[in-house]
Amino acid sequence: MTVMQNITEASLHAQRRPRAEVLPEAEALLAKVGLLDRGYA
């Protein structure tokens, strides 16, 4: 599982939010902690 999958899992499944809405938020969170470059690794 990638970092991005881990961050988006709850929003996508439990909250049933669309991927297009969740991904920008996840990227912003990763950027905030300096891990955006590792999001899909």
Order of alpha helices (4+ residues) and beta strands (2+ residues): alpha-alpha
